Amino acid sequence: MIRTGERYLDDMRDGRTIFINGEKITNHVDHPAFKNAIRSVARLYDYKAEHTDKMAFKAENGELMSLYWQLPTTPEKLIARGQAAYEWARQTMGWLGRTPDYVAAALAGMITHIELFESYSQERADALRNYFSYVSENDLYLSYALINPQGDRSKTPGEHTRNLYHTLGVVEKNTKGIIVRGTKMLATGAVLADEILVGSHKPLKPGIDERYALSFALPLNTKGIKIISRKSYEFGINPKDYPISSQFDETDSMIYFDDVLVPWERVFVFEDIEMIANQLGSTMSEAMMDIQSLARYVAKLHFLAGLAQSMVEVNGVAQIPAVKESLAQLACYAVSVEALFNSVLHCPKVHNGFYLPDKTQLDTYRVLSQSIYPKVLEIIRKLAGGGVLMLPSSEADLENDEILGIIEKAQYSSLVSPVERVRMMKLVWDVIGSEFASRHHQYELFYAGAEFQTLGRLYNQYDWGASKALVEKIKTI
């Protein structure tokens, strides 16, 4: 039941269709655009298999299962879930955003509110419940695609009358299931995952957009599914030049459905605009995913603080008061977010016997994460100065004796060798200045939605009545 890295790699050799760099590939496991990230995921599975005491639980049938499939029926189970997420995040220093515990949490959050699906359709609720059992028993890795391709953003999908299948929609239905056509994005980690969960995040218009109000799940090697990957940041680079990019680029993809059959047993919402909005907005799907996101963010902030400290030590400026102040600010961000993470785990709300994270705290995290990350990068950039710009062009320079002789004179440090200093500064650049770093900057700003959306959710969740009561209280004194 506990998946190993070897089993994961074998399962990934499924013949799916991926397009990248003008090429159609069907063996992505060994392709230079994806092989390192895939093996980073394999190492996560191996870590979990080697640490089942904190990464797994015993199911009713006596089998061990991954903790992210366990429903939080006690406070202790919610805490254990968060601790397992943090333990996994530490293995990648928070650089893999959508690890297998992420979308698994989305499904768990739907199951905690299964009554909502039952009130909509018993058949769709049964499909979701059976699917959850299937993926949890097989420990499958899911990606998801909720966003419609941008196009003309002033229009909803059904208003694109010249191209009704610009966005994924229903073409027809029959006794076997539904035929779907069109595109969904941003499927982060689709090249790493077994299956894709499809939904809709944007508001849809009644009477116009019903065909796009869909939620279902399919294996990524299903006939007609075409994965169009963005540029791979691990492709063609030396890991010593880009130590983070080369290991942890989970990639983002557009998923095109070319008249794909979705069996009814895989359909969770069908042509219902209200229910497709409720799937995320009225369940604990997003909140459960945010436990993983928050754990990952804590690990990442601690890594960045440690990297900055290591860099200034190598550069001999660690004792300068102004430098200490900057490092203290990084520590403040990391510890503050970690405190919020612990609060989320230890202050649950109860629904239907499930102990669930507080949405207000998680909406607070979403707002903070967007505002903190640019500040963290700015601090590290200022501490690095020009040291990340005047570096050897590649690892090949260090293998040329003439160039190396100059580097050893120019890249001086009292603490480490010149080569070690070069590699330290290359690591810093990979975190703040590479294409991979820019993608992560954009990811942290938008993975939970635009800023006006995260602020809007927090505004709606916050208990303004309690705060205003304090104002009224002062009037009686």
VEXPARO-806324 format. One record per residue: x, y, z of N, C-alpha, C, O in turn. Coordinates in steps of 0.05 Angstrom, whole numbers, plus 5000, padded with zeros to 4 digits. Atoms other than C-alpha are relative to their C-alpha. Layout:
N
XYZXYZXYZXYZ...
REM end
This chain:
477
501749765000500050005000501750255000501050454987498249775000505850485014501749994975503349804971498649995025508750684948502950055004503650225020497149954999516250654938500750164975499250184956499049855023520451064890500249834976499649924954499750185023521750464846497349944988497049944963502650055010514350314840498950254986497650234965500849755012512951044825501250034972499850094953498749975026518051054768498949804980498549874957501250205018515150414739497350094991496650074967502749915007508150704741500050244981498250274965499849765017510451344707500549924970500150084952499550085028512450944645497449904988497049664982502750075008505250964621499350084972497050054963500549935028505951224550498450254995497350284973501549755004502551894561501250174979503550144971499149835022503052424508500750285011499050415023499149744991507253034525501450144977502950024962498749845020509453594479501850205014501050355032498149814990515654004494502250044979503149854966497849935018520854374451499449894971501249804958500850095027516954194387500049714996500049614973499750285002517353464403497749865015496849965036501950174987512152934421501449775013502849624999498650214986514752464474498049825015495949925024501750194985511751844506501549865022500449705037498550114978517451644553501350245014503750315009499049764987518252254597501849945025503250115034498650074976521351874656503050044996504450125015497149985005528251874623500750244982503050274973499549775017527452514582501550225016500850265039498449804985532553054601498450255009499550405025501649774991526953564610498649945027497850125041501650074976523653174667501349805019500349775041499150234985527952604693500950075028500449915047499049944973531052964752497750065019497749985042502349944983524453244779498549745007497649715029501450254995521252554771501549845022500249725039498550154980526852254812500050145027500450015048500349874974526152784865497449915013497349875037502550114989518952544873500449725009499449645030499550284992521351824875501449995027500849825043498649994974525952014933498050075023498449975045502049954980519952294970498549745007498049695031501450254994516351634963501849815016500849675034498150174984522551264988500250105028500349945047499849894973523051735047497549925016497849845039502450084987515851595064500049715008499249635030499950294995516750845058502049935023501649735037498050054979522850885104499250135027500550065047500849874976519251315156497049985004495650185009502950044997512351015162499050075027496650125030500949934973512151175236498850285001497150345017501049735000510951905219498750084974497750314971501049935027508751875146497749834992496649864970502150195008503451325147498249945024498950005046501850094979497551045186499049734992499149654969501150275005494350365193497150024995495550125012502850005007487750305157498449795014499649625027501750194987481849905181500649714991500349525007499350275010484149305138502849925009503749705002497450074989490849325174502450084982504750054990497949915018494749595114501050285007499450455017498949734997499350195119499250184976499450094953500749815021497050805079501350275006501950335030498849744997500051495068498250185017495850185013501549844981497951995121498250204986496150284998501649805013495252485071497349894990495650054982502650115007489552005056498249965025495949895023501550044975487351975130498250245005499150475005501949794994481152375146500450085030500649915047499449914973482152805209497649985019496350185025502250054982477052495256500750065029498950035047499149924973481052705318501950244997503050284975498149785002485253315334502849904994504350024980497350125004491452865336500549934970502749964961499750075028490152635264500550254983502050234963499549755015489953355239502950095005504350174986497349934993496553495275502049824985503949924974498250195013499752865248500250064970502350034957500149935028497553065178501950234993503450224974498449775005500853735183503049955004504750044989497250074995507253455213501249844977503549874970499050165022507852945157500450184975502450154961499649815023506853505105502650165004504050204984497649854995512353905138502549834997504649924986497750185003517053305141500649954971503049954963499650045029516053185067501150264987502950254970499149755012516953925050502950065006504350174989497249964992523553935087501949854981504249924978498250165017526253405039500650144974502750094961499549845024525653894981500550295006500550464989499749724990526754525023497750184990498050424988502449855008519754735000499950084971498250234963499849915028521654794926498149844982497649924960502150145015516654264902497450095012496850025035502549894989509954604909497749815001496249805021502450175002504954084887500849705003500649554984499350284995507553434918497549835003495349945004502450175000502852824921498050055023495749985020501949954978499853054987498250244996496550305012501549755005497053694956497249954990495250025003502650055011491353474912498549785015496149775016501350204982490152874957498550145022496350055030501449844979488353395010497550124989495550155004502449895011483453704962497749805000495449875007502050215000479753044955499149955029496749915033500750044973479952945030498150225010496250165024501749784993476853635039497249984989495350075001502750045011471153444993498549785015496149795020501250224986469952795030498950095027496949985036501049904974469253165096497350154997495950195017502549865006463353525063498449844979497149964962501350175020460552935024497050044999495749994979502949954999453553125046499250214979496950214969500549805020454053714998499649874973497949954957500250155025455153244940497549834999496249804979502350174999449652784963497450164996495550064984502349835004444653364964499850084971497650154961499949935028446753514893499349754983497549774966500550255015446852794866501249775014503649765020498950234986447552134901502049854982504049744992498250145018450751834839502750144999504850004999497449855002456052384835501549975027503949955027498850034974457252324910501349725003503549695013498950275000458251574903502549984983504449844990497750005017463051684846502450135014504650025012497849874986467252164888501049825023503449795026499250174978467151694948501649764991503649695002498750235011469151094906502850074989504749924991497449915011474651494871502050055023504349985020498249954977477551714938501149745010503549725017499150274991477850984960502149894981504149784989498250125020481250784895502750145001504850005002497449865001486651324894501549975026504049965026498650024975488151264968501149725004503349685014499050274997488750504966502449954981504249794988497750035019493550564906502150225003504150224989498149784994497051184934500950154975503250194970499549865025496451554868500750295004499850425024499149725000499452234854498250154980498050074957501849845017494452744827501150284996502150415014499849725005495453404793497150104996495349944995502749905007489553864781500250244981502250384979500349785019487254364728497350125004495250014998502449864993482154874750499650254983497350364982500149745013483755484708499449984970500549804957500549985028480955654640502250154986503350344997498149845015485755894586499150294998496750344996500849734996485956644587498450114976496150204980501549905023483856864517499050285005500450455016501349744994479057454521498849985028496749855032500850034972478357524596497650165007496650145030502549854994472457994590497649824996495349905002502250195006468257384569500249755016502349665024500150264988466056754603500349794977500049874954499550205022467356094565497849994979498449974955502250035019460456064533499650244983498250234963500249755016461156774507502050004977502050194961498150035023466856554461498549854978499249624972501850145018461656394408501549894975500549704963498550105024466856294352501649755007502549614989498450234992470455774393498949905027499949965048501450094976465855424443501849825017501349785041498250184985471554944462502750115004504749975005497649874990476855454477500649905028502949855034499850124973475555214548498749724999496949674984501150274998474254494566497050005005496050135023502950024997466854324557499049744990500449584978501350255009461953764544499350024971498050214962500850025027461153554472497449844997495649924983502450174999456053004485500149825024502249795037500150194979453852504536498649754989497049764971501350265008451951764529499949825024500449915047500350184977450851154572502749945013502749875037497450064989458351064582501150235017502650195036498949774986459951774604499650254983497650284969500149755015461352454574502550034983504649944990497849945018465652674516500750295004499050465003499249734994469753294532502150094980503749934970498149885018473853764489500850275010499250425022499149744992478154374503502449995019503549785024497549964986483754634547499550085029497650225035499949914973485054704621503050055008504849934996497449944990491054994658499750085030497450085039497250065002495455084701500549745014500349735039499750274988496754354712502949975011504549834998497350024988502854424757500549715008498949595022499350274993506353754764498649794984498849554991501450215016502253404710501949794989501249564987498150195011508453084681501049815022502249605016499150164978509952804750497849825012498449635027502350134987502952554769498949774984499449744960501450235013498851934754497450094986496850014964502649935010492152274744499650305003501150445016500649725000489052954733497150045011495249915002502649934989483253244774499250274986500750464988500949765015479253754733497750135015495949995025502249854988474754294761499850274987500950314965500349735010473055024752500350205023498950165043499549814978475455614793498750274994498250425013501149745007472456204755497049995000495849784995503049995001465156424761499049954972500150044952501350065025460656164706497250125000495950155021502649875003454256474679497849804995498049644976502350185005447656094685498850064973498650294964501349975026444355964619502050024977501250004953497949975021450956044581502249805003503249684983497550154995456455644614499749725012501649615022500450264987453354994638501949784989502849615005498350225012457454564590502850005012504349805009497349974989463854814626500049945030502149945043500250054971461354664697500449705005498549555009499350284998465054004703502149955020503950115025497950094984469153624752500249704996498349554998499550295005472352944738503049945004504550135008497250084997478852554744500649774980498949604976499150205019482652134693503049955002504550125010497150055003489351794685501250184978499850234958498849825020494152244647500949874974501750004956499450145026495451704595497549934986497649774967502550055014488151694575500150094971501250304965500049935028487151694500498650274996496450325005501049745006486152404475500950225018500550455012498849804983489552754533502850084990504549914986497549915010495253184509501150215019499950415025498749834980500053514558502050184985503950084973498249815013503454144532501550155022500550325035498349904978509154314579501250274993501950324970498449765003512254994589502949914998503649685000497250055001519755054583500949865025500149935047498950144977523554574628502550155009504350204993497749864989528554924674502349815007504549905014497850194994532554284686501349914974503449794974499150105026533554154611502650144992502850384991497549915011540754224587501750165019503550315010498349854981543754514651501649815017501049585020498350154982549254284697499050045029498650275038500949974972546754134768501850175018500850285038498249844983552854474797499750304994500350465011500649725006550955124761497350085011496950305020502849954991543555064780499149785018497649605009500650224983542954614840497149965008496249745014502850024993535654774854498349954975496649774974501550045025532954844783500249724989498349604979499550265012536054184763498649775014498349565002501350214985532353794816497050035004495649835005502749964989525754114833498250164981496350294991501849865018522554394770497649824994497949644977502350175003515654084774498450064975496649914968501249915025513554444710497050055002495649965020502849935002506754724692499249944971500849964952500950095027502554484633497250094994495550135012502849995010496454614591499249714994500849564983501050265007492154004584497850034980495750164984502050005021488353914519498549744999499849524997501750245002482553424517498849984972497150144965500850035028481553184446497849794998498349564991502350185000474552884450500549755017500549535007499350214980476152474512497549905013495850065022502250124985471251994542500649995030502749885038499850014971470252084617497849825010495449895008502150184990466551484647498450135023499550295038501749884979460751664693501149965028500750135045499050054973464251354752502450185007503450185029497949814995469651884744499050294999500650485001501249745001464852474739498950085027497249935038500849914974463752874803498050235000496350265017501949785004460053494778499550014970501450004954500750005028456253534712498050224994495750215003501749795010453454164681498350145022496050195018501449874977451654484748501850235010503750185024498349774993454355184758500150055030502350125040499949964971452355244831501849795014503349865032498550214987455454574849503050024994504749965011497249985007461954704812501350215017503750195024498949794982462855334854500149895029502049965043500050104973461054964918502149795005503049755028498050214998466054404904502550105015503649955032497749894986471654854927499150205022500250205044500749784982468155444960498549925025498750065045501750084978463455065006500949745014499649655032498850234986467854465025502650095013503350335012497449944989474454435060502349924982504649884991498050085020478154264996502550185001504750095004497849815001482354894992501450025027503950045029498849984973483454925068501849765005504049805017498350234995486154215070502550014983504749944992497749965016490754375012501950205012504450185010498449794988493154985049501749905023503850035029498250114979495954555105502649924987504849984997497650075015500854275054501550254991503950264993498849765010502054955024501550155022503750255018498849864977503455265092502549855010504549985016497750164992508154695111502350054981504650094989497949965020511954785046501250285002503650325000499149734998512355535055501850045024503850195023498349994976515155465126502849894993504850015000497450125007520554995100501650174982504150204985498649835019522255465044501150255013503450335007499049764987522856075088502449945018504350105020497750074984527455715136502449944983504750024990497850055019531655485077501250264991503750294991499049745010532156195050501550155022503550295016498549874978534156465119502749875004504750015008497550144997539455935125501950054977504450074981498449935023541956075055501350275002503650314997499049734997542656815069502150015022504250145018498050014979546356675134502649874990504849984996497650135011551156195099501550184981503950194981498849835020552356695043501650235014503950285006498649784987554157275089502449915016504450055019497750114986558756825129502349954981504650024986498050055020562456615066501250274990503650284984499049745009563057355046501250165022502150395017498649864978565657555115498650245010499950425022501449774991560158045131497949945021496250105028502250094982555957655181499950165026497750165038500049854975557958085240499350294998499350445018500849725004556058755210497250045011495449885003502749964988550059025250497850024979495749904983502249975020546059215188499449734987497149684980500450275011547058515160498449835019496649685011501550154980544658205225497150095000495349925004502849905001538458645221498549874977496149794980501350135023536858375152499549715004497349614997500350284994537957665174497849955020496249765019502150034980533557775234497250034988495349914997502649965013527958015188499249744986496849664986500650265012528457355149499249805021497349645017500750184979528256975214497250065011495649885017502649924991522157375235497849904982495849804991502050105019518357195172499749695004497449605005500250294998520056455179498649915026496949735025501250084974518256405253497150085002495449935013502849914999511856805245498249824984496049744993501750185016509256365189499949725012497949595011500050264986511355745228498050005023496749805028501949984978507355995287497149984990495449865003502750015012501256085242499449714992497249624995500350285007502355375216499249835025497449675023500650144976502355105287497250075011495849895021502749924991496155505304497949864984495849784994502050145018492455215244499649715008497449615008500250284993494054515267498849965028497449755033500850044972492354625341497450155007496650135030502549864994486155055335497949944979496950114965501950085021481354655291497150085005496450145028502949984999474054745276498849724995500149564980501150275003469454135279497650014982495850184985502250035018464753935223499549714994501349574985500750285005461153265218502049815013502549595001498150184986466152965267502850024989504549874998497349965011472153205227501250265012499950465016498549774988477453675258501550134977503450024965499249875024478854175204501350275006500750405026498649754995483454785197498150244998496150234984501649764999480755475210500450164974502750234968499849865026479255835144501150285003502650384985499049734997480656525172503050015002504450184991497150014997487656335193501449934973503550044966498850075026488956015125499850224980501650264963500249775018486356615087502050215008503150364991497949824991491057025130502749924989504350084980497550115012496856575108500250074971502450154962499949945029494956675035500850294995502450344977499349725003495357425042502950055008504450194993497349964991501757405082502149894981504150014975498150135018505156925034500650174975502850184966499649835023504057394976501650255006503250344989498649754994506757995012502949955010504650125006497450054988512657665047502149924979504450014980498050125018515957294989501750214985504150194984498449795014518057914948501950145020504250215012498249874981520958215012502349825007504649925011497850194994524957585027502150014977504550034982498149995023527957594956501550275000503950274994498749745000529458334962502350015021504450125015498050014980533258235027502449844991504749934994497850175009537457674998501550134977504050124976498749855022538858084935501950215011504150255001498349784989541458664976502449885015504650005013497850124986545758205018502149884980504549884985498350125020548557874955501650204984503950164977498649795016550258514918500749904973499249754960499150085026554258414855501349735000502249634979498650264998557057754880498749784984500049594976501450215016551757354842500250064970499349904954499949935028553157714777502749934988502949854965497350055010560757624770500949725007502849695022499450284995560856874771501049874974500249964953499250155024564156384723497649924984495449874995502350045017559756244663498749725004496349695001501150274996559055494678502149845015504349935020498250194986562154904714502449944983504549874994497750055018566554814653502350185005504650115001497849824994570555424674501749895022504249945023498550114978572655064737501649754992503349665007498550245010575254484695502250094981503749924971497949895017579854944655502150125019501650305034497949934980586455024693500650304998501150425019499349715002587855724665497950175013498550365028502249844989580955994683499949955030499550145046500150064971581055634750502150155016501650235038497849864986587655954768499250295006499850405028501049734995584456644760497850015020497750185037502250024982578156444796501049975029499950095047499050054973582156204855501250255013501450275037498949744990585356894861497750205005497950365023502149794999578957294849497749935019496550115031502350084984573556894886500949925028500649695036498750064974576856934954497950005022496050165022501550004976573656755020501849905022503449715018498550104977576756675089498949755012500349615027501450234987571856125106500149754983500449534994500150245017571555665045501850054976502950274973498349985023575455524982498650174978496250214979501249845021574355964920497849844984495849954977502150165015570655394884497549975017495349995007502450024982566055294945498550275001496150275001501349745001564756044945498450034974496150134975501449985026562956024871497449845001495349944992502450175000558155454883497850105019495550075015501949884982554955804942498550234986496150254988501349775013553656434901498349914976496350044970501750115021550956014843497449905012495349925000502450094986546055704892498250245006495850225002501549764994543956394914498750114975496350184975501249905025542956614841497749824991495749924981502150185008538855994827497450055015495250005005502349954983534256204883498750284995496350324999501149725003533556954867500050104972498650294966499749875026535457064794499649834976499349934954500350175023534656454750497250004990495450115003502850035010528556294707498449845020496049915025501350154979526755784760499250185023496950165033500649814978527156324813497750194993496050245009502149825009522756794772497349855000495249975007502550155000517556244763499049975029496650005033500950034972517456124839499050275011497150275027501049744992516656874851497150034990495450125006502749985011510656874805498049805013495749875018501650214987508056234836499050095027496750065034500749914973508156514906498050235000496450265018501849775002504457134883497249924991495250054998502650065012498856774846498949725004496749664995501050274998498256044865497349985015495749805010502550004985492556214914498050204988495950245000501749795012489556734867501350275001503450305014498949734999490857464854499650125027497950035043500149874974491857924913497250095008496450065031502749914994484958224908498249775008496349815023501650234993482057524912500649905028498849845044499350094973485957314974499250195021498350115043500949804981484457965008496950005003495950035025502950024999477157894990499049775017497149795032500850234984476757205020500550055029498849985046499449954972480057435084497950205011497050185034502049804991475258035088497449855007496149925027502550144995469357555083500149815023498149765036499750194978472157065134500350135027499650015047499349874975474357555187497550075016495450145005502249954982469857645248499950305007500950395027500149714996468458395240498150075024498650275037501949954978462758345291501450005027500950185043498550014975467458145347501850255003502150355025498249764998472258715330498450255006499250425021501749774995466659225327498850005028498250215039501050014972464058975394502050135019501150255039498049874984470559215424499850304999500150445018500449725003469359895395497550105016497650315029502449934986462359905424500549995030499350155046499550034972465059685491501350255012500750335035498649764990469460305498498050225005498550395022501949794996463260735493498549975026497350175036501450044974460460425557501850055024500950045046498149974977466660555599499850295009501250375028
REM end
